[in-house]
Amino acid sequence: MNEDPIPADTQGSTQWRAFWFCYHSPFRLGRAVSKYRSLTFSRSLHEVRDGLAFSCLQPVLLQAGRQWGGPLLNLPAQAFTEEKAEEIPPLDKSDLLALCTRPPISDGTEPDPKVPRIQRSQTDLEKSVLATIENLFLEDCSRKRVLLAAPLVTLLARGRKGLWTDVRFRSKASACYEQDWAREVLQLNPKAAHKTVAYLLYTPHVFHHETGRLGPALLNSFAMAGTANLFWHHCLARPPLRGILLNILKLGRPHFLMAEWDEIAAPARPTSLDFLDGFAQTVRILVQAHAQWVPPVQMPGTPPSWDLPLQWTIVP
């Protein structure tokens, strides 16, 4: 594969493309690690996570002036022992990566094998994407927990917003808050704990995890569990969140948003998402902050880092 898919400063031209940075569905992984692993994936490339969620987001990206660049596949590295990943298509700093799935920052560290996890591809681009998210937004992210990065924790430390710096979720058949956490932190009784939160992260540049070279923009939007994630992206494509998202893409500076809603159930046999009409108006924005972009500092022989963290400001 291409060891550094992030372009040099003098490389590429302004194309304003949007790429879907997607992960493979976990249901075929057991079969994929068999002796037919490569053949299995060649026949199931269409089985990716959150495709319907991305279909909600794509019209917004087109409205923002983005051209369709195509999908970038993250097939699980553990399913391959000999096959090397093909080179990633050359990316320009004007491009955008859209990740509509929870970033697997801490997946694999959970001792309970029954907790859902996303298998990493271990490509150079994925390492750079996740390193950027860790540095700017999230210190910990798994199916059961989302812990914000230190600068955001400091920003939200005062007042009720500080409750949302470390959120715990149920890990089975629900995206709702973990009941003990909801009772102890939010002081909600179990009957009132049927709520969940979703996240939206944006940075104008991903940086290479070893060289610090700046690359494409990144939009990462996600909620816990597939159905809640679909509901969240449906909301992002509807007013008022659609206008907020378009403004984030237009301004092009780091942005962080958290929103909460009460759990809703889908009809037993829906034929469309019309049952979500009006749902976007019930979503409550908990936290919204932006910052001026500051490039990472690259010292010889060390990974890139921010000596001065981004200075986040609460958006009223």
C-alpha positions as CSV (number, residue, x, y, z in Angstrom):
1,M,0.0,0.0,0.0
2,N,1.0,3.6,-0.2
3,E,2.9,4.3,3.0
4,D,1.9,8.0,3.0
5,P,-1.5,8.6,1.3
6,I,-1.5,12.2,2.6
7,P,-0.2,14.5,-0.1
8,A,2.8,16.8,0.0
9,D,2.1,20.5,0.1
10,T,2.9,20.9,-3.5
11,Q,0.9,17.9,-4.7
12,G,-2.6,17.7,-6.1
13,S,-5.1,20.3,-7.2
14,T,-8.3,21.6,-5.7
15,Q,-11.0,19.1,-6.5
16,W,-13.3,19.3,-3.4
17,R,-14.1,15.6,-3.4
18,A,-15.9,13.7,-0.6
19,F,-14.9,10.1,0.2
20,W,-16.8,7.7,2.3
21,F,-14.3,6.3,4.8
22,C,-16.2,3.1,5.6
23,Y,-15.8,-0.1,7.6
24,H,-16.8,-3.7,6.8
25,S,-19.8,-5.2,8.4
26,P,-18.7,-7.5,11.3
27,F,-21.1,-10.4,10.4
28,R,-18.9,-12.0,7.8
29,L,-15.7,-11.7,9.8
30,G,-15.9,-15.3,11.2
31,R,-16.1,-16.6,7.7
32,A,-13.5,-14.3,6.4
33,V,-10.8,-15.6,8.7
34,S,-11.2,-19.1,7.2
35,K,-8.9,-20.4,4.5
36,Y,-11.1,-18.7,2.0
37,R,-10.6,-15.2,3.5
38,S,-9.7,-13.3,0.4
39,L,-12.4,-15.0,-1.7
40,T,-15.0,-14.2,1.0
41,F,-14.2,-10.5,1.0
42,S,-14.1,-10.3,-2.8
43,R,-17.7,-11.5,-2.7
44,S,-18.9,-9.2,0.1
45,L,-17.4,-5.8,-0.5
46,H,-20.9,-4.4,-0.5
47,E,-21.5,-5.4,3.1
48,V,-20.3,-2.3,4.9
49,R,-21.4,-0.6,8.0
50,D,-23.9,2.3,8.1
51,G,-24.5,2.6,4.4
52,L,-28.1,3.9,4.9
53,A,-26.7,6.5,7.3
54,F,-24.2,7.7,4.7
55,S,-27.0,7.9,2.1
56,C,-28.7,10.5,4.3
57,L,-25.5,12.5,4.6
58,Q,-24.4,12.4,1.0
59,P,-26.9,15.0,-0.3
60,V,-25.7,17.5,2.3
61,L,-22.1,17.0,1.1
62,L,-23.2,17.6,-2.5
63,Q,-25.0,20.7,-1.4
64,A,-21.8,21.9,0.3
65,G,-20.1,21.7,-3.1
66,R,-18.4,18.3,-2.7
67,Q,-17.9,16.0,-5.7
68,W,-18.3,12.2,-5.1
69,G,-14.9,10.7,-4.7
70,G,-16.0,7.1,-3.9
71,P,-15.7,4.8,-0.9
72,L,-12.4,4.1,0.9
73,L,-12.6,0.5,2.3
74,N,-11.3,-0.5,5.7
75,L,-11.3,-4.3,5.6
76,P,-10.2,-5.9,8.9
77,A,-6.5,-6.5,9.0
78,Q,-6.8,-9.6,11.1
79,A,-8.6,-11.4,8.2
80,F,-5.5,-11.2,6.1
81,T,-2.1,-12.8,6.7
82,E,-0.4,-12.5,3.3
83,E,-2.4,-10.1,1.2
84,K,-1.3,-6.5,1.2
85,A,-3.8,-3.7,0.9
86,E,-3.8,-1.9,-2.5
87,E,-2.6,1.6,-2.6
88,I,-5.0,4.2,-1.4
89,P,-6.0,6.7,-4.1
90,P,-4.1,9.9,-3.9
91,L,-5.8,12.4,-1.7
92,D,-5.6,16.2,-1.8
93,K,-5.8,18.6,1.1
94,S,-9.0,20.0,-0.4
95,D,-10.7,16.5,-0.1
96,L,-13.0,15.4,2.7
97,L,-13.3,12.0,4.4
98,A,-16.8,11.3,5.8
99,L,-16.8,8.7,8.5
100,C,-20.4,7.8,9.5
101,T,-19.4,5.2,12.1
102,R,-18.0,5.3,15.6
103,P,-14.2,5.6,15.3
104,P,-12.7,2.4,16.7
105,I,-10.2,4.1,19.0
106,S,-10.4,1.7,21.9
107,D,-12.0,-1.3,20.3
108,G,-10.1,-4.5,21.2
109,T,-9.3,-3.3,24.8
110,E,-12.7,-4.4,26.2
111,P,-12.2,-7.7,28.0
112,D,-15.8,-8.8,27.4
113,P,-15.9,-10.5,24.0
114,K,-19.6,-10.0,23.7
115,V,-19.2,-6.2,23.5
116,P,-19.6,-5.2,19.8
117,R,-16.4,-3.9,18.3
118,I,-15.2,-2.6,15.0
119,Q,-12.2,-4.4,13.4
120,R,-9.4,-2.0,12.3
121,S,-7.9,-2.1,8.9
122,Q,-4.4,-0.9,10.2
123,T,-3.9,1.0,7.0
124,D,-1.7,4.1,7.2
125,L,-4.7,6.3,6.4
126,E,-6.8,4.8,9.2
127,K,-3.9,5.2,11.7
128,S,-3.7,8.9,10.7
129,V,-7.5,9.4,10.9
130,L,-7.7,7.8,14.4
131,A,-4.6,9.7,15.7
132,T,-6.2,13.0,14.6
133,I,-9.4,12.2,16.4
134,E,-7.6,11.2,19.5
135,N,-5.5,14.4,19.6
136,L,-8.4,16.7,18.9
137,F,-11.6,15.2,20.1
138,L,-11.8,11.8,21.9
139,E,-9.4,10.2,24.3
140,D,-11.4,7.0,24.5
141,C,-14.2,5.7,22.2
142,S,-15.7,2.2,22.4
143,R,-19.2,0.8,22.2
144,K,-19.6,1.4,26.0
145,R,-17.8,4.7,26.5
146,V,-16.9,8.0,25.0
147,L,-14.4,10.2,26.8
148,L,-13.6,13.6,25.4
149,A,-10.0,14.8,24.9
150,A,-8.5,16.9,27.7
151,P,-8.9,20.3,26.1
152,L,-12.6,19.7,25.6
153,V,-12.9,18.3,29.2
154,T,-11.4,21.5,30.5
155,L,-13.7,23.6,28.4
156,L,-16.8,21.8,29.7
157,A,-15.6,21.3,33.3
158,R,-17.8,24.1,34.7
159,G,-21.6,23.7,35.0
160,R,-23.9,21.0,33.7
161,K,-22.0,20.6,30.4
162,G,-19.3,18.8,32.4
163,L,-21.6,15.9,32.8
164,W,-21.1,15.0,29.1
165,T,-17.3,14.7,29.1
166,D,-17.4,11.0,29.9
167,V,-20.6,9.1,28.8
168,R,-21.3,5.5,29.4
169,F,-23.7,3.4,27.2
170,R,-25.4,0.1,27.3
171,S,-23.7,-2.3,25.0
172,K,-26.4,-4.7,24.0
173,A,-29.6,-4.1,22.0
174,S,-29.7,-0.4,22.9
175,A,-27.9,2.9,22.4
176,C,-29.2,4.4,25.6
177,Y,-27.2,5.5,28.6
178,E,-25.9,2.9,30.9
179,Q,-28.4,2.8,33.8
180,D,-25.9,3.1,36.7
181,W,-24.1,6.0,35.0
182,A,-27.4,7.8,34.3
183,R,-28.5,7.4,37.9
184,E,-25.2,8.5,39.5
185,V,-24.1,11.2,37.0
186,L,-27.3,12.6,35.5
187,Q,-29.4,11.7,38.5
188,L,-32.0,10.0,36.3
189,N,-34.2,7.2,37.5
190,P,-34.1,4.0,35.3
191,K,-37.5,4.8,33.7
192,A,-36.1,8.2,32.6
193,A,-32.8,6.9,31.4
194,H,-34.0,5.9,27.9
195,K,-32.0,8.6,26.2
196,T,-28.8,8.7,24.1
197,V,-26.4,11.1,22.6
198,A,-24.7,11.5,19.3
199,Y,-21.5,13.2,18.1
200,L,-20.3,15.3,15.2
201,L,-16.6,16.0,14.8
202,Y,-15.0,18.1,12.1
203,T,-11.4,19.1,11.4
204,P,-10.1,20.8,8.2
205,H,-7.1,18.5,8.1
206,V,-6.1,15.0,9.1
207,F,-2.4,14.8,9.9
208,H,-0.2,11.9,9.1
209,H,0.4,10.0,12.3
210,E,4.2,9.8,11.7
211,T,5.2,12.7,9.5
212,G,2.7,15.3,10.7
213,R,1.9,16.1,7.0
214,L,-1.5,17.7,6.6
215,G,-4.1,15.9,4.6
216,P,-7.8,16.0,3.8
217,A,-10.6,17.3,6.0
218,L,-12.5,14.8,8.2
219,L,-16.2,14.7,9.2
220,N,-17.0,12.1,11.7
221,S,-20.6,11.7,12.8
222,F,-21.9,8.8,14.9
223,A,-24.3,7.5,17.5
224,M,-24.1,4.2,19.4
225,A,-25.8,1.2,17.7
226,G,-26.8,1.0,14.1
227,T,-30.4,2.2,14.3
228,A,-29.6,5.2,16.5
229,N,-26.8,6.1,14.1
230,L,-29.3,6.0,11.2
231,F,-31.7,8.3,13.1
232,W,-28.8,10.7,13.8
233,H,-27.8,11.0,10.1
234,H,-31.4,11.4,9.1
235,C,-31.5,14.4,11.5
236,L,-28.3,15.8,10.1
237,A,-30.0,15.9,6.7
238,R,-33.0,17.8,8.0
239,P,-33.5,21.3,9.5
240,P,-32.2,22.6,11.8
241,L,-29.1,20.4,12.0
242,R,-28.7,20.5,8.2
243,G,-28.0,24.2,8.3
244,I,-25.6,23.8,11.2
245,L,-23.7,21.1,9.3
246,L,-23.5,23.2,6.1
247,N,-22.2,26.1,8.1
248,I,-19.5,23.9,9.8
249,L,-18.4,22.7,6.3
250,K,-18.3,26.3,5.0
251,L,-16.3,27.8,7.9
252,G,-13.7,25.0,7.8
253,R,-12.5,25.1,11.3
254,P,-12.4,22.4,14.0
255,H,-15.9,21.8,15.4
256,F,-17.5,19.6,18.1
257,L,-21.1,18.9,18.7
258,M,-23.1,16.6,21.0
259,A,-26.9,16.1,20.8
260,E,-29.3,14.1,22.9
261,W,-32.8,12.6,22.2
262,D,-35.3,10.3,23.9
263,E,-35.3,6.8,22.6
264,I,-37.8,6.1,19.9
265,A,-38.9,2.9,18.3
266,A,-39.2,2.2,14.6
267,P,-42.5,0.7,13.3
268,A,-42.6,-3.1,13.1
269,R,-42.3,-3.1,9.3
270,P,-41.4,0.4,7.9
271,T,-41.2,1.0,4.2
272,S,-39.4,4.3,4.5
273,L,-38.0,6.7,7.1
274,D,-41.2,8.9,7.1
275,F,-41.8,7.9,10.7
276,L,-38.9,10.1,11.6
277,D,-40.6,13.2,10.2
278,G,-40.5,15.8,12.9
279,F,-37.9,13.8,14.9
280,A,-35.1,16.3,14.1
281,Q,-37.0,19.0,15.9
282,T,-36.9,16.9,19.1
283,V,-33.1,16.5,19.2
284,R,-31.4,18.7,21.8
285,I,-28.0,20.1,21.3
286,L,-26.0,19.7,24.5
287,V,-22.6,21.0,23.5
288,Q,-21.3,22.9,20.5
289,A,-17.8,24.3,20.3
290,H,-15.3,25.5,17.7
291,A,-11.7,26.4,17.5
292,Q,-9.1,28.1,15.3
293,W,-7.0,25.6,13.4
294,V,-3.5,25.1,14.7
295,P,-1.2,22.6,12.9
296,P,0.6,20.0,14.9
297,V,4.3,20.4,15.9
298,Q,6.6,17.9,14.4
299,M,9.9,17.2,16.3
300,P,12.5,15.0,14.7
301,G,12.0,11.3,15.6
302,T,8.7,11.9,17.4
303,P,5.1,11.6,16.5
304,P,3.3,14.9,15.7
305,S,1.6,16.6,18.6
306,W,0.1,19.9,19.7
307,D,2.4,21.7,22.2
308,L,-0.4,24.3,22.5
309,P,-3.9,22.6,22.5
310,L,-6.6,24.0,20.4
311,Q,-8.4,26.8,22.1
312,W,-12.0,25.7,22.1
313,T,-14.9,28.2,22.4
314,I,-18.5,27.4,23.3
315,V,-20.9,28.2,20.5
316,P,-24.0,29.9,22.1
